[in-house]
Amino acid sequence: MSTMEIIKEIEKLPVTERLFLIEQTLKKIRSAAVYDQMTLVAEDLADEYRTNKELTVFSNLDLEDFYETR
């Protein structure tokens, strides 16, 4: 289905359904944009964590046993 065919079908809908369609479409677009931004930032931070030893200094303790004191 082409874009123009979709638009013609949407125009046949009642106004409330068109508004609902627009709202849902905008939510999906915003969600995808936020996901893309978060993915880019996570990739940048992953490189930083791989190369900057100051950020991973405490990971040396990961294999140590943890004992809670009370």
Beta strands, then each sheet from edge to edge (+ up, - down):
end
